[in-house]
Amino acid sequence: GVYRTSDMGGTWEALGLEGNEITDFDFGSSGTILYVGAKNGGPFKSTNNGTNWTGVNNGLTTQYIRTLAISPSLNETYLFAGTSGEGVFLSTNNGANWNAVNNGLTNQSVRALAISHGFGETNIFAGTYNTSGGGVFLSTNNGTNWTTVNDGLTNQWVRTLTVSENNLFAGTGGSGVFLSTNNG
């Protein structure tokens, strides 16, 4: 389940969703909505710092959410969910409805998502799990289309992604960390 601390980890308070393997979490653009990815029944949403949870999975073909990423765009929250085997889904209404956005995403076992607002555009990166045909995929149009961006990435089993300014870091299964300074 989910736990919260208000004293830097001195004590923890259980917030529910017991029995769920929590895989990821992220706050909405306003900082008041918390989204949680879970292995079963996810994603979930809380509008009161985790006191209450609502399942927000209408339109998802799987409820095994591996990763979440949120991008505020034009005063509307774009919420992305990476799944274990069904690719990436997008919600533009705070999780009420989801649509698959997998055109060009040839590996749909998504382990990591990251969003960059560098280079004057919004880029969504998906890290996938597979030593062959996986790696990092890039979308410059909110997930409508994806292209592989693996030049120099010798291990295509990408377990985690993060963005810092114009740097994209990819953590792999067994080959360490890779850096791209040009969107992969």
C-alpha positions as CSV (number, residue, x, y, z in Angstrom):
1,G,0.0,0.0,0.0
2,V,0.8,3.7,0.3
3,Y,2.5,5.3,3.4
4,R,3.1,9.0,4.2
5,T,5.5,10.7,6.6
6,S,5.4,14.2,7.9
7,D,8.6,14.0,10.0
8,M,11.3,13.1,7.4
9,G,10.8,9.3,7.9
10,G,10.7,9.2,11.7
11,T,7.2,7.8,11.6
12,W,4.9,6.5,8.8
13,E,1.2,6.5,8.4
14,A,-0.6,3.9,6.3
15,L,-2.9,5.5,3.7
16,G,-4.6,2.5,2.2
17,L,-4.3,0.4,-1.0
18,E,-3.0,-2.5,1.2
19,G,-2.4,-5.6,-0.8
20,N,-1.3,-3.6,-3.9
21,E,2.3,-3.6,-5.1
22,I,2.8,0.1,-5.7
23,T,5.0,0.7,-8.8
24,D,5.1,4.5,-9.2
25,F,3.5,7.7,-8.1
26,D,3.3,11.3,-9.3
27,F,1.6,14.6,-8.4
28,G,-0.7,16.4,-10.9
29,S,0.3,19.9,-12.2
30,S,-1.5,21.6,-9.3
31,G,0.4,19.6,-6.7
32,T,-2.8,18.5,-5.0
33,I,-3.7,15.4,-6.9
34,L,-1.7,12.3,-6.3
35,Y,-1.6,9.4,-8.8
36,V,-0.4,5.9,-7.9
37,G,0.5,3.1,-10.3
38,A,-0.1,-0.4,-9.0
39,K,0.4,-3.9,-10.2
40,N,-3.3,-4.7,-9.5
41,G,-6.3,-2.3,-10.1
42,G,-4.2,0.8,-10.9
43,P,-4.0,3.6,-11.4
44,F,-5.5,5.2,-8.4
45,K,-6.1,8.9,-7.7
46,S,-6.3,10.9,-4.4
47,T,-7.4,14.5,-4.2
48,N,-6.7,14.8,-0.4
49,N,-3.1,13.7,0.1
50,G,-3.8,10.0,0.2
51,T,-6.6,9.9,2.7
52,N,-9.0,8.5,0.1
53,W,-8.4,6.7,-3.2
54,T,-10.4,6.2,-6.4
55,G,-9.6,3.8,-9.2
56,V,-9.2,5.7,-12.4
57,N,-8.9,3.0,-15.1
58,N,-11.7,3.5,-17.6
59,G,-10.4,2.6,-21.1
60,L,-7.3,0.7,-19.9
61,T,-6.9,-2.8,-21.3
62,T,-4.7,-3.7,-18.3
63,Q,-4.5,-2.5,-14.8
64,Y,-0.9,-3.4,-14.3
65,I,0.7,0.1,-14.3
66,R,4.5,0.1,-14.3
67,T,5.1,3.8,-14.5
68,L,3.4,7.2,-14.6
69,A,4.4,10.6,-16.0
70,I,2.5,13.9,-15.9
71,S,2.9,16.8,-18.2
72,P,1.0,20.1,-17.8
73,S,0.1,21.4,-21.3
74,L,-2.2,24.2,-22.2
75,N,-3.6,24.3,-18.6
76,E,-4.6,20.6,-19.0
77,T,-2.9,17.7,-17.3
78,Y,-1.6,15.0,-19.7
79,L,-1.2,11.9,-17.6
80,F,0.7,9.0,-19.2
81,A,0.7,5.4,-17.9
82,G,3.2,2.8,-19.0
83,T,1.9,-0.8,-18.7
84,S,3.4,-4.2,-18.6
85,G,2.7,-5.5,-22.1
86,E,0.0,-3.1,-23.4
87,G,2.2,0.0,-24.1
88,V,1.4,3.6,-23.2
89,F,-2.0,5.1,-22.3
90,L,-2.9,8.8,-22.2
91,S,-5.5,10.6,-20.1
92,T,-6.2,14.3,-20.7
93,N,-8.9,14.5,-18.0
94,N,-7.2,13.6,-14.8
95,G,-7.5,9.8,-15.3
96,A,-11.2,9.7,-15.9
97,N,-10.7,8.1,-19.4
98,W,-7.7,6.5,-21.1
99,N,-6.7,5.9,-24.7
100,A,-3.8,3.8,-26.0
101,V,-1.1,5.8,-27.7
102,N,1.2,3.2,-29.2
103,N,1.8,4.0,-32.9
104,G,5.4,3.1,-33.6
105,L,6.0,1.8,-30.1
106,T,7.2,-1.6,-31.2
107,N,7.9,-2.9,-27.7
108,Q,5.0,-2.4,-25.4
109,S,6.5,-3.6,-22.1
110,V,7.1,-0.1,-20.8
111,R,9.2,0.1,-17.6
112,A,9.9,3.9,-17.4
113,L,8.5,7.2,-18.6
114,A,10.1,10.7,-18.5
115,I,9.0,14.0,-19.9
116,S,11.4,16.8,-21.0
117,H,10.5,20.3,-21.8
118,G,13.9,21.1,-23.2
119,F,14.9,22.2,-26.7
120,G,11.7,24.3,-27.0
121,E,9.3,21.3,-27.1
122,T,7.7,18.7,-25.0
123,N,9.2,15.2,-25.4
124,I,7.9,12.0,-23.9
125,F,10.4,9.1,-23.5
126,A,9.4,5.5,-22.9
127,G,12.0,3.0,-21.6
128,T,11.1,-0.6,-22.5
129,Y,12.1,-4.0,-21.3
130,N,13.8,-6.2,-23.9
131,T,17.3,-6.9,-24.9
132,S,16.2,-7.0,-28.5
133,G,13.7,-4.5,-30.0
134,G,13.5,-2.5,-26.8
135,G,15.3,0.5,-25.5
136,V,14.1,4.1,-25.5
137,F,11.3,5.5,-27.6
138,L,10.5,9.2,-28.2
139,S,7.3,11.0,-28.8
140,T,7.1,14.7,-29.7
141,N,3.3,14.8,-30.0
142,N,1.9,13.6,-26.7
143,G,2.3,9.9,-27.5
144,T,0.5,9.9,-30.9
145,N,3.7,8.6,-32.6
146,W,6.8,7.0,-31.3
147,T,10.3,6.5,-32.8
148,T,13.3,4.6,-31.4
149,V,16.2,6.6,-30.1
150,N,18.8,4.0,-29.2
151,D,22.0,5.3,-30.9
152,G,24.8,4.3,-28.6
153,L,22.6,2.5,-26.1
154,T,24.3,-0.9,-25.9
155,N,21.7,-2.4,-23.5
156,Q,18.1,-2.0,-24.5
157,W,16.7,-3.2,-21.2
158,V,15.8,0.2,-19.8
159,R,14.6,0.1,-16.3
160,T,14.5,3.8,-15.4
161,L,14.6,7.2,-17.1
162,T,15.1,10.7,-15.8
163,V,15.5,14.2,-17.4
164,S,17.7,17.0,-16.0
165,E,17.6,20.1,-18.2
166,N,18.6,18.9,-21.6
167,N,20.1,15.6,-20.4
168,L,18.3,12.3,-20.6
169,F,19.6,9.5,-18.4
170,A,18.7,5.8,-18.9
171,G,19.4,3.2,-16.3
172,T,19.7,-0.3,-17.8
173,G,19.4,-3.8,-16.5
174,G,23.1,-4.8,-16.2
175,S,25.0,-2.2,-18.2
176,G,24.8,0.9,-16.0
177,V,23.6,4.4,-16.9
178,F,23.6,6.0,-20.3
179,L,23.4,9.8,-21.1
180,S,22.0,11.5,-24.1
181,T,22.3,15.3,-24.6
182,N,20.3,15.3,-27.8
183,N,17.0,13.5,-27.0
184,G,18.4,10.1,-27.5
